[in-house]
Amino acid sequence: MNGQPAPTFALAPFDAHSPGDCILRSCDGIHFKVIRQFLITASTVFADMFTVGNSPADEGSLPIVALEENANTLRALLTMLYPTDIPKSLDHAVMLSVVQAYDKYLIPEVRLRLFARELWQSPAILSVAPAK
């Protein structure tokens, strides 16, 4: 034991028991165990991030990449990039931060459109910005 508290992991499919090969740490300290290939396929920024200077501190441990996004944004973004069900609704602030993250990580706009169609019709979004 190193005396440090155990990290807090996100819920499945990004939890400590995930078959992931890397950990993304949100700005609020939540760990997301991810499969790099899903992210590399979606984003050249992630591809570059995983090839430059992110080696594990200890042999047998996974590399940890600290990101600027909070856990809510990161979970929504990763869920949209993973082969899993997308969220049925997101609050307005999280949806906007996900759109900004798509831009930041150079994820093709067409991917965002595929997933956003259902989200834009969610009650949470329509209450803030009704469709015209």
Phi, psi and chi 1 to 4 in degrees:
 res  aa     phi    psi   chi1   chi2   chi3   chi4
   1 MET       -  141.8  -75.8  -82.0 -175.1      -
   2 ASN  -102.8    4.4   59.9    9.7      -      -
   3 GLY    82.8   -6.3      -      -      -      -
   4 GLN   -89.6  145.4  -65.0  179.8   -5.5      -
   5 PRO   -65.4  151.3   20.4  -27.4      -      -
   6 ALA   -64.2  142.1      -      -      -      -
   7 PRO   -66.7  154.0   21.9  -28.9      -      -
   8 THR   -90.6  122.6  -57.7      -      -      -
   9 PHE   -99.1  152.2  -83.6   86.0      -      -
  10 ALA   -68.3  169.3      -      -      -      -
  11 LEU   -73.7  163.4  -62.0  174.4      -      -
  12 ALA   -54.2  144.5      -      -      -      -
  13 PRO   -91.8   20.8   34.0  -35.8      -      -
  14 PHE  -112.9   16.3  -47.4  111.1      -      -
  15 ASP   -78.7  178.3   60.7  -24.5      -      -
  16 ALA   -62.0  -22.6      -      -      -      -
  17 HIS   -91.2    1.0  -56.8  -67.1      -      -
  18 SER   -61.7  152.2  159.8      -      -      -
  19 PRO   -78.4   16.7   29.9  -36.0      -      -
  20 GLY   -58.7  160.8      -      -      -      -
  21 ASP  -120.9   13.5   56.1    2.1      -      -
  22 CYS  -161.0  154.9 -179.5      -      -      -
  23 ILE  -119.1  128.5  -65.3  173.6      -      -
  24 LEU  -100.6  130.3  -59.5 -178.5      -      -
  25 ARG  -109.7  122.2 -175.5  175.6   55.7 -135.1
  26 SER   -71.0  164.4   66.3      -      -      -
  27 CYS   -64.8  -20.0   66.8      -      -      -
  28 ASP   -98.7   17.8   44.5   -0.7      -      -
  29 GLY    85.8    8.9      -      -      -      -
  30 ILE   -86.4  134.0  -54.2  -60.1      -      -
  31 HIS   -95.7  133.3  -72.4 -149.2      -      -
  32 PHE  -118.6  111.5  -68.2   78.1      -      -
  33 LYS   -84.2  115.7 -168.0  172.9  177.8 -173.0
  34 VAL  -123.2  160.3  -61.9      -      -      -
  35 ILE   -95.8  111.6  -61.5  169.7      -      -
  36 ARG   -55.3  -37.8  -73.2 -175.4  -85.4 -163.6
  37 GLN   -59.0  -35.7 -167.0   58.4   48.8      -
  38 PHE   -61.6  -40.0  -69.3  145.7      -      -
  39 LEU   -77.8  -37.8  -53.0 -179.8      -      -
  40 ILE   -61.9  -39.3  -71.1  168.0      -      -
  41 THR   -65.2  -32.8  -59.1      -      -      -
  42 ALA   -87.4  -23.9      -      -      -      -
  43 SER  -149.2  127.8  163.7      -      -      -
  44 THR   -68.8  -27.4   57.5      -      -      -
  45 VAL   -65.8  -45.8  174.0      -      -      -
  46 PHE   -62.1  -40.3  -81.2  121.1      -      -
  47 ALA   -58.4  -46.9      -      -      -      -
  48 ASP   -65.6  -40.4  -68.4  -16.2      -      -
  49 MET   -59.8  -39.1 -169.8 -177.9  -56.9      -
  50 PHE   -80.1  -15.2  -66.7  136.4      -      -
  51 THR   -99.0  -12.0   57.9      -      -      -
  52 VAL  -112.3  110.0  178.1      -      -      -
  53 GLY    58.1   34.4      -      -      -      -
  54 ASN  -121.7   58.1  -74.2  -52.4      -      -
  55 SER   -88.3  152.1   58.8      -      -      -
  56 PRO   -65.3  148.1   12.9  -17.9      -      -
  57 ALA   -70.2  -39.2      -      -      -      -
  58 ASP  -121.6  145.8  -59.8  -45.2      -      -
  59 GLU   -61.2  132.9 -170.4  172.6  -41.4      -
  60 GLY    93.5  -11.6      -      -      -      -
  61 SER   -97.0  158.7   64.4      -      -      -
  62 LEU   -87.2  147.9  -61.7  177.5      -      -
  63 PRO   -64.6  144.7   15.8  -21.7      -      -
  64 ILE  -117.3  126.3  -61.6  174.2      -      -
  65 VAL  -114.3  118.1  178.8      -      -      -
  66 ALA   -83.3  130.0      -      -      -      -
  67 LEU  -116.5  160.8  -60.4  178.5      -      -
  68 GLU   -83.1  -15.5  -63.6  174.7   -3.4      -
  69 GLU   -78.1  149.1  -71.8   73.0   27.4      -
  70 ASN   -79.9  171.6   67.1   32.6      -      -
  71 ALA   -61.8  -39.0      -      -      -      -
  72 ASN   -63.5  -44.9  -71.3  -24.3      -      -
  73 THR   -66.2  -45.4  -60.5      -      -      -
  74 LEU   -64.0  -41.7 -164.4   52.6      -      -
  75 ARG   -61.6  -46.0  179.6  166.9 -174.9   79.3
  76 ALA   -62.8  -44.3      -      -      -      -
  77 LEU   -62.1  -49.3  175.6   68.2      -      -
  78 LEU   -64.2  -38.4  -66.8  172.2      -      -
  79 THR   -61.7  -35.9  -58.7      -      -      -
  80 MET   -73.7  -23.3  -69.2  179.3 -173.1      -
  81 LEU   -92.9  -19.5  -62.5  178.2      -      -
  82 TYR   -85.7  155.6 -103.3   59.2      -      -
  83 PRO   -80.4   73.6   28.9  -33.5      -      -
  84 THR  -147.1  173.3 -173.7      -      -      -
  85 ASP   -65.5  137.8  -68.5  -25.4      -      -
  86 ILE   -83.5  158.7   62.2  167.5      -      -
  87 PRO   -61.2  145.2   -6.1   11.1      -      -
  88 LYS   -78.1  -24.3  -64.4  -61.6  179.6 -152.2
  89 SER  -156.1  152.6   67.8      -      -      -
  90 LEU  -136.7  146.3  -68.0  174.9      -      -
  91 ASP   -72.8  162.5   72.5   28.2      -      -
  92 HIS   -55.0  -46.4 -175.6   65.8      -      -
  93 ALA   -63.5  -41.8      -      -      -      -
  94 VAL   -67.0  -41.7  172.5      -      -      -
  95 MET   -60.7  -42.9 -173.7   61.2 -170.5      -
  96 LEU   -64.3  -39.7  -71.4  176.9      -      -
  97 SER   -68.8  -31.4   63.9      -      -      -
  98 VAL   -67.2  -42.5  167.5      -      -      -
  99 VAL   -60.4  -42.3  170.6      -      -      -
 100 GLN   -63.9  -39.3  -68.7  169.8  -24.1      -
 101 ALA   -66.1  -39.1      -      -      -      -
 102 TYR   -57.2  -43.2 -100.0   73.7      -      -
 103 ASP   -67.4  -45.7 -173.1   48.3      -      -
 104 LYS   -59.8  -42.5  174.5 -178.6  176.2  178.9
 105 TYR   -92.2   11.3  -65.9  109.3      -      -
 106 LEU    53.7   41.5  -58.0  176.8      -      -
 107 ILE   -82.6  130.2  -61.2  167.3      -      -
 108 PRO   -53.6  136.9  -25.0   34.0      -      -
 109 GLU   -57.5  -33.2 -175.1  179.0  -32.7      -
 110 VAL   -60.6  -35.0   68.3      -      -      -
 111 ARG   -63.6  -42.1  -73.3 -173.7   71.5  108.5
 112 LEU   -63.9  -42.5  177.6   61.0      -      -
 113 ARG   -62.1  -38.8  -79.0 -167.2 -140.5  153.3
 114 LEU   -59.9  -40.8  -70.9  171.7      -      -
 115 PHE   -88.7  -27.5  -63.9  112.2      -      -
 116 ALA   -77.8  -24.0      -      -      -      -
 117 ARG   -51.5  -51.3 -174.5  178.8  -26.8 -158.3
 118 GLU   -68.1  -38.4 -173.1  173.2  -27.8      -
 119 LEU   -65.2  -38.1  -69.6  173.8      -      -
 120 TRP   -65.6  -20.6  -75.5  119.4      -      -
 121 GLN   -94.1    3.4  -61.9  -56.4  -45.9      -
 122 SER   -71.0  150.7   73.5      -      -      -
 123 PRO   -56.0  -36.8  -23.6   32.1      -      -
 124 ALA   -63.5  -43.3      -      -      -      -
 125 ILE   -72.6  -44.6  -63.5  -65.3      -      -
 126 LEU   -63.4  -28.9  -70.8  174.1      -      -
 127 SER   -71.4  -27.2   67.4      -      -      -
 128 VAL   -92.4  -40.9  175.4      -      -      -
 129 ALA  -137.2   81.5      -      -      -      -
 130 PRO   -59.5  142.5   -8.6   15.2      -      -
 131 ALA   -70.1  143.6      -      -      -      -
 132 LYS  -106.6      -  -64.1 -178.7 -179.8 -179.2
